[in-house]
Amino acid sequence: MLVVTDPLTAAAEPNRRRILQLLASQPRTVGEIAAEFPVTRSAISQVLPSGLRKLQAEIDRFWTEELDQLAVDARNSRRES
């Protein structure tokens, strides 16, 4: 069994990256996500809690109010151009 300790490395794995892309477009059930892959729903369920929870924790660790403001400024700048 491969153990990935770095959440950003875990997110780079092609199947996890594809799951992130699917979830970025809209909320989906495990069954809807599994329908996009040639693996079982159980396999997708295992990927979701283990890899994605660690990734979210890593993002939360460095995300700050300053980054929130930067994102707001970037959106406003795009609208003005």
C-alpha positions in Angstrom: 0.0 0.0 0.0 1.4 3.4 -1.0 1.2 6.0 1.8 1.4 9.6 0.7 2.1 12.0 3.6 2.2 15.3 1.6 -1.4 16.4 0.8 -0.2 18.5 -2.2 1.5 15.4 -3.6 -1.7 13.5 -3.0 -3.7 16.1 -5.0 -1.3 15.7 -7.9 -2.3 12.1 -8.3 -4.3 12.0 -11.6 -7.5 10.4 -10.2 -7.6 12.8 -7.2 -6.9 15.7 -9.4 -9.8 14.7 -11.6 -12.1 14.3 -8.6 -11.1 17.8 -7.5 -11.9 19.1 -11.0 -15.3 17.4 -10.8 -16.1 18.8 -7.4 -14.9 22.3 -8.4 -17.6 22.6 -11.0 -20.5 21.5 -8.7 -21.2 19.4 -5.6 -21.5 15.7 -6.5 -22.4 12.5 -4.7 -19.9 9.6 -4.4 -21.9 7.7 -6.9 -21.8 10.5 -9.4 -18.0 10.8 -9.0 -17.6 7.0 -9.2 -19.5 7.0 -12.5 -16.6 9.0 -14.0 -14.0 6.4 -13.2 -13.4 2.7 -13.9 -13.2 1.9 -10.1 -15.8 1.0 -7.5 -17.7 3.5 -5.4 -15.9 2.1 -2.4 -12.5 3.0 -3.9 -13.8 6.6 -4.6 -15.1 6.8 -1.0 -11.7 5.9 0.3 -10.0 8.6 -1.8 -12.4 11.3 -0.7 -11.9 11.2 3.1 -8.2 10.3 3.2 -6.7 12.4 0.5 -9.0 15.3 0.2 -9.4 15.9 4.0 -5.6 16.1 4.3 -5.5 18.5 1.4 -8.2 20.7 2.9 -6.2 20.8 6.2 -3.1 21.8 4.4 -4.9 24.6 2.5 -6.5 25.8 5.7 -3.1 25.9 7.4 -1.7 28.6 5.2 -4.9 30.4 4.0 -5.2 33.8 5.6 -7.5 36.8 5.5 -4.9 38.5 3.3 -5.3 35.7 0.7 -9.1 36.2 0.9 -8.6 39.9 0.2 -6.2 39.2 -2.6 -8.8 36.9 -4.3 -11.5 39.7 -3.9 -9.1 42.3 -5.4 -8.4 40.0 -8.3 -12.1 39.4 -9.0 -12.7 43.2 -8.8 -9.8 43.9 -11.1 -11.1 41.5 -13.7 -14.6 43.1 -13.7 -13.0 46.6 -14.1 -11.0 45.6 -17.2 
